[in-house]
Amino acid sequence: MSDRTVYFVSDGTGITAETFGNSILAQFEIKPRHVRRPFIDSAEKAHAVVQEINELAQREGKTPIVFATLVNRDVLKVVREHCQGRVMDMFGTFIEPLEDEFGIKSNHRVGRFSNVAQSQEYHDRIEAINFSLAHDDGQSAKNLDRADVILVGVSRCGKTPTSLYLAMQHGIKAANYPLIPEDFERRKLPAPLLPHKRKCFGLTIDPERLASIRNERRPGSKYADVLNCRYEVNEAEAMMKRDGISWLSSTHKSIEEIATTILRDIRPDRLIY
């Protein structure tokens, strides 16, 4: 099914269409080609993208799948009436029933980022991103009392991308701190973490996978040797168990799954808003 094309068409950034569409597509054993077409906010632009989709349908001989988040009714009408793809009107599926339920009409606002720079949530996210960058990979032990969560684990187990995702998506001030061989020799958490154990969450990883990742960075080094990776992972997991730190393996989990687990265990209040 890799020869099937999926379009994400939106009058905003297309992030909502792509995120939700990919969640649906994940239920099928297919690997289609993805095309995002954002800012389709006029009938003229709608006709242009419809022409692109229709030409592709003729060329490939397969019906393209179109996930659409289009608030403007005129734009949506162009896509619905003229597109030769299988159109999934994602807003219409939910907005119209909710209008009936609430007894009011939606405001038909394009995009979820309108006036975002004026919102407290936006400023909180920016502050969280700056905090996470300043506290990446143990760069700074200052202000760890301000952290919402501190990720611990061996080098290259996924701490940095997880902390940045938590900051960008959820406004969580996430520091991350590497566990190094000296910590294993002392059999103690790094001293800066001891006052903040309740905020700590551990990440671990399959040693063979870790060796593969490290070899991309430092090929042939002791750092990337699979025996050393097994040692570090085993010692890190033993340390987390001794100190009562919750942890999970990042080997087969997405950033989204890891982040949600951390929120559930460390900041469950952030799952309610």
MARMI-242532 format. One record per residue (C-alpha): residue number from 1; residue in one letter; chain; x, y, z. Coordinates in steps of 0.05 Angstrom, whole numbers, padded with zeros to 5 digits. Layout:
BEGIN
(site NUM, a, A, (X, Y, Z))
...
This chain:
BEGIN
(site 1, m, A, (00000, 00000, 00000))
(site 2, s, A, (00061, 00046, -00003))
(site 3, d, A, (00035, 00071, -00071))
(site 4, r, A, (-00027, 00102, -00039))
(site 5, t, A, (-00023, 00177, -00024))
(site 6, v, A, (-00055, 00211, 00035))
(site 7, y, A, (-00068, 00286, 00036))
(site 8, f, A, (-00076, 00329, 00097))
(site 9, v, A, (-00112, 00392, 00075))
(site 10, s, A, (-00124, 00449, 00123))
(site 11, d, A, (-00139, 00524, 00125))
(site 12, g, A, (-00090, 00527, 00184))
(site 13, t, A, (-00024, 00492, 00195))
(site 14, g, A, (-00050, 00422, 00181))
(site 15, i, A, (-00022, 00396, 00246))
(site 16, t, A, (-00090, 00374, 00272))
(site 17, a, A, (-00108, 00339, 00207))
(site 18, e, A, (-00040, 00304, 00204))
(site 19, t, A, (-00040, 00283, 00278))
(site 20, f, A, (-00111, 00256, 00278))
(site 21, g, A, (-00104, 00226, 00208))
(site 22, n, A, (-00040, 00190, 00226))
(site 23, s, A, (-00074, 00162, 00288))
(site 24, i, A, (-00128, 00132, 00243))
(site 25, l, A, (-00078, 00107, 00192))
(site 26, a, A, (-00038, 00072, 00246))
(site 27, q, A, (-00095, 00022, 00252))
(site 28, f, A, (-00077, -00005, 00183))
(site 29, e, A, (-00015, -00042, 00159))
(site 30, i, A, (00002, 00009, 00106))
(site 31, k, A, (00056, 00060, 00092))
(site 32, p, A, (00026, 00112, 00046))
(site 33, r, A, (00059, 00174, 00020))
(site 34, h, A, (00041, 00235, 00061))
(site 35, v, A, (00027, 00304, 00032))
(site 36, r, A, (00009, 00363, 00077))
(site 37, r, A, (-00024, 00424, 00044))
(site 38, p, A, (-00033, 00479, 00097))
(site 39, f, A, (-00065, 00548, 00092))
(site 40, i, A, (-00118, 00528, 00040))
(site 41, d, A, (-00161, 00587, 00061))
(site 42, s, A, (-00194, 00610, -00004))
(site 43, a, A, (-00235, 00579, -00059))
(site 44, e, A, (-00178, 00593, -00108))
(site 45, k, A, (-00128, 00555, -00066))
(site 46, a, A, (-00179, 00499, -00056))
(site 47, h, A, (-00187, 00491, -00132))
(site 48, a, A, (-00111, 00488, -00139))
(site 49, v, A, (-00103, 00433, -00088))
(site 50, v, A, (-00163, 00395, -00116))
(site 51, q, A, (-00131, 00398, -00185))
(site 52, e, A, (-00066, 00370, -00155))
(site 53, i, A, (-00103, 00313, -00121))
(site 54, n, A, (-00145, 00297, -00183))
(site 55, e, A, (-00083, 00295, -00228))
(site 56, l, A, (-00049, 00249, -00178))
(site 57, a, A, (-00110, 00203, -00177))
(site 58, q, A, (-00109, 00197, -00253))
(site 59, r, A, (-00033, 00186, -00254))
(site 60, e, A, (-00032, 00133, -00198))
(site 61, g, A, (-00098, 00100, -00214))
(site 62, k, A, (-00114, 00099, -00139))
(site 63, t, A, (-00162, 00142, -00100))
(site 64, p, A, (-00122, 00190, -00055))
(site 65, i, A, (-00145, 00195, 00018))
(site 66, v, A, (-00158, 00267, 00040))
(site 67, f, A, (-00162, 00286, 00113))
(site 68, a, A, (-00191, 00356, 00114))
(site 69, t, A, (-00196, 00407, 00171))
(site 70, l, A, (-00230, 00464, 00134))
(site 71, v, A, (-00273, 00513, 00173))
(site 72, n, A, (-00292, 00557, 00115))
(site 73, r, A, (-00355, 00527, 00084))
(site 74, d, A, (-00341, 00554, 00014))
(site 75, v, A, (-00271, 00524, 00014))
(site 76, l, A, (-00298, 00458, 00041))
(site 77, k, A, (-00352, 00457, -00013))
(site 78, v, A, (-00299, 00462, -00068))
(site 79, v, A, (-00262, 00403, -00039))
(site 80, r, A, (-00324, 00361, -00027))
(site 81, e, A, (-00355, 00373, -00095))
(site 82, h, A, (-00295, 00370, -00141))
(site 83, c, A, (-00243, 00326, -00107))
(site 84, q, A, (-00234, 00255, -00135))
(site 85, g, A, (-00203, 00233, -00069))
(site 86, r, A, (-00238, 00201, -00010))
(site 87, v, A, (-00251, 00263, 00032))
(site 88, m, A, (-00254, 00257, 00108))
(site 89, d, A, (-00285, 00322, 00135))
(site 90, m, A, (-00256, 00318, 00204))
(site 91, f, A, (-00286, 00382, 00232))
(site 92, g, A, (-00355, 00369, 00202))
(site 93, t, A, (-00356, 00300, 00234))
(site 94, f, A, (-00351, 00331, 00304))
(site 95, i, A, (-00372, 00404, 00299))
(site 96, e, A, (-00442, 00394, 00271))
(site 97, p, A, (-00464, 00344, 00324))
(site 98, l, A, (-00435, 00389, 00378))
(site 99, e, A, (-00473, 00449, 00351))
(site 100, d, A, (-00536, 00408, 00359))
(site 101, e, A, (-00517, 00385, 00429))
(site 102, f, A, (-00496, 00454, 00455))
(site 103, g, A, (-00551, 00491, 00418))
(site 104, i, A, (-00502, 00542, 00391))
(site 105, k, A, (-00463, 00553, 00327))
(site 106, s, A, (-00388, 00546, 00327))
(site 107, n, A, (-00347, 00609, 00314))
(site 108, h, A, (-00315, 00578, 00252))
(site 109, r, A, (-00247, 00604, 00273))
(site 110, v, A, (-00190, 00582, 00228))
(site 111, g, A, (-00133, 00549, 00264))
(site 112, r, A, (-00121, 00539, 00338))
(site 113, f, A, (-00065, 00590, 00343))
(site 114, s, A, (-00106, 00654, 00336))
(site 115, n, A, (-00082, 00706, 00386))
(site 116, v, A, (-00038, 00653, 00417))
(site 117, a, A, (00017, 00701, 00433))
(site 118, q, A, (-00030, 00737, 00481))
(site 119, s, A, (-00048, 00675, 00521))
(site 120, q, A, (-00016, 00654, 00587))
(site 121, e, A, (-00012, 00582, 00561))
(site 122, y, A, (00033, 00606, 00505))
(site 123, h, A, (00080, 00643, 00552))
(site 124, d, A, (00082, 00582, 00598))
(site 125, r, A, (00103, 00539, 00540))
(site 126, i, A, (00158, 00587, 00518))
(site 127, e, A, (00184, 00590, 00590))
(site 128, a, A, (00182, 00514, 00595))
(site 129, i, A, (00221, 00507, 00529))
(site 130, n, A, (00275, 00556, 00553))
(site 131, f, A, (00279, 00518, 00620))
(site 132, s, A, (00287, 00451, 00586))
(site 133, l, A, (00341, 00476, 00539))
(site 134, a, A, (00380, 00507, 00597))
(site 135, h, A, (00375, 00441, 00636))
(site 136, d, A, (00389, 00393, 00579))
(site 137, d, A, (00438, 00336, 00592))
(site 138, g, A, (00456, 00361, 00661))
(site 139, q, A, (00482, 00428, 00635))
(site 140, s, A, (00457, 00463, 00697))
(site 141, a, A, (00436, 00440, 00766))
(site 142, k, A, (00409, 00509, 00784))
(site 143, n, A, (00335, 00518, 00797))
(site 144, l, A, (00319, 00444, 00795))
(site 145, d, A, (00268, 00461, 00849))
(site 146, r, A, (00229, 00496, 00793))
(site 147, a, A, (00227, 00433, 00750))
(site 148, d, A, (00162, 00396, 00741))
(site 149, v, A, (00200, 00332, 00723))
(site 150, i, A, (00272, 00310, 00719))
(site 151, l, A, (00287, 00255, 00669))
(site 152, v, A, (00345, 00209, 00687))
(site 153, g, A, (00379, 00154, 00649))
(site 154, v, A, (00441, 00136, 00610))
(site 155, s, A, (00466, 00177, 00551))
(site 156, r, A, (00424, 00171, 00487))
(site 157, c, A, (00364, 00137, 00517))
(site 158, g, A, (00315, 00191, 00495))
(site 159, k, A, (00316, 00242, 00551))
(site 160, t, A, (00326, 00304, 00509))
(site 161, p, A, (00271, 00294, 00457))
(site 162, t, A, (00223, 00274, 00513))
(site 163, s, A, (00238, 00335, 00555))
(site 164, l, A, (00230, 00381, 00496))
(site 165, y, A, (00165, 00348, 00476))
(site 166, l, A, (00138, 00357, 00547))
(site 167, a, A, (00157, 00430, 00544))
(site 168, m, A, (00131, 00445, 00475))
(site 169, q, A, (00067, 00405, 00479))
(site 170, h, A, (00048, 00410, 00552))
(site 171, g, A, (00086, 00469, 00581))
(site 172, i, A, (00123, 00423, 00629))
(site 173, k, A, (00189, 00448, 00656))
(site 174, a, A, (00229, 00384, 00644))
(site 175, a, A, (00303, 00379, 00662))
(site 176, n, A, (00343, 00318, 00642))
(site 177, y, A, (00405, 00291, 00676))
(site 178, p, A, (00450, 00235, 00651))
(site 179, l, A, (00473, 00177, 00693))
(site 180, i, A, (00547, 00165, 00680))
(site 181, p, A, (00597, 00110, 00700))
(site 182, e, A, (00622, 00150, 00759))
(site 183, d, A, (00551, 00149, 00787))
(site 184, f, A, (00549, 00073, 00781))
(site 185, e, A, (00616, 00066, 00816))
(site 186, r, A, (00590, 00108, 00874))
(site 187, r, A, (00524, 00070, 00871))
(site 188, k, A, (00488, 00136, 00884))
(site 189, l, A, (00446, 00185, 00846))
(site 190, p, A, (00483, 00249, 00827))
(site 191, a, A, (00482, 00295, 00887))
(site 192, p, A, (00441, 00350, 00853))
(site 193, l, A, (00384, 00301, 00844))
(site 194, l, A, (00379, 00276, 00916))
(site 195, p, A, (00334, 00333, 00941))
(site 196, h, A, (00287, 00323, 00881))
(site 197, k, A, (00278, 00248, 00878))
(site 198, r, A, (00202, 00255, 00878))
(site 199, k, A, (00207, 00293, 00812))
(site 200, c, A, (00252, 00243, 00779))
(site 201, f, A, (00229, 00195, 00725))
(site 202, g, A, (00276, 00145, 00693))
(site 203, l, A, (00284, 00124, 00621))
(site 204, t, A, (00319, 00061, 00601))
(site 205, i, A, (00331, 00026, 00534))
(site 206, d, A, (00350, -00041, 00504))
(site 207, p, A, (00426, -00045, 00506))
(site 208, e, A, (00432, -00069, 00434))
(site 209, r, A, (00389, -00011, 00410))
(site 210, l, A, (00431, 00036, 00453))
(site 211, a, A, (00495, 00010, 00422))
(site 212, s, A, (00467, 00021, 00352))
(site 213, i, A, (00448, 00093, 00369))
(site 214, r, A, (00515, 00108, 00401))
(site 215, n, A, (00553, 00078, 00343))
(site 216, e, A, (00522, 00130, 00298))
(site 217, r, A, (00554, 00183, 00342))
(site 218, r, A, (00620, 00150, 00361))
(site 219, p, A, (00631, 00089, 00319))
(site 220, g, A, (00678, 00036, 00347))
(site 221, s, A, (00685, 00070, 00415))
(site 222, k, A, (00679, 00040, 00484))
(site 223, y, A, (00621, 00087, 00494))
(site 224, a, A, (00583, 00050, 00438))
(site 225, d, A, (00608, -00021, 00455))
(site 226, v, A, (00548, -00067, 00468))
(site 227, l, A, (00581, -00096, 00531))
(site 228, n, A, (00590, -00026, 00560))
(site 229, c, A, (00518, -00009, 00541))
(site 230, r, A, (00493, -00071, 00577))
(site 231, y, A, (00533, -00051, 00639))
(site 232, e, A, (00507, 00021, 00639))
(site 233, v, A, (00435, 00001, 00628))
(site 234, n, A, (00436, -00053, 00682))
(site 235, e, A, (00469, -00006, 00732))
(site 236, a, A, (00420, 00051, 00716))
(site 237, e, A, (00360, 00005, 00725))
(site 238, a, A, (00388, -00022, 00790))
(site 239, m, A, (00399, 00050, 00815))
(site 240, m, A, (00328, 00070, 00798))
(site 241, k, A, (00300, 00010, 00834))
(site 242, r, A, (00342, 00024, 00896))
(site 243, d, A, (00319, 00097, 00898))
(site 244, g, A, (00246, 00082, 00883))
(site 245, i, A, (00246, 00121, 00817))
(site 246, s, A, (00192, 00101, 00767))
(site 247, w, A, (00220, 00085, 00698))
(site 248, l, A, (00202, 00056, 00631))
(site 249, s, A, (00238, 00032, 00569))
(site 250, s, A, (00239, 00079, 00509))
(site 251, t, A, (00259, 00023, 00462))
(site 252, h, A, (00190, 00010, 00431))
(site 253, k, A, (00152, 00071, 00455))
(site 254, s, A, (00137, 00137, 00419))
(site 255, i, A, (00154, 00204, 00450))
(site 256, e, A, (00079, 00215, 00459))
(site 257, e, A, (00071, 00150, 00498))
(site 258, i, A, (00131, 00165, 00542))
(site 259, a, A, (00108, 00236, 00556))
(site 260, t, A, (00037, 00214, 00573))
(site 261, t, A, (00064, 00161, 00621))
(site 262, i, A, (00107, 00214, 00656))
(site 263, l, A, (00049, 00261, 00662))
(site 264, r, A, (00005, 00206, 00691))
(site 265, d, A, (00057, 00187, 00743))
(site 266, i, A, (00090, 00254, 00760))
(site 267, r, A, (00040, 00309, 00742))
(site 268, p, A, (-00030, 00278, 00735))
(site 269, d, A, (-00059, 00347, 00745))
(site 270, r, A, (-00033, 00366, 00675))
(site 271, l, A, (-00080, 00314, 00645))
(site 272, i, A, (-00139, 00355, 00670))
(site 273, y, A, (-00149, 00425, 00643))
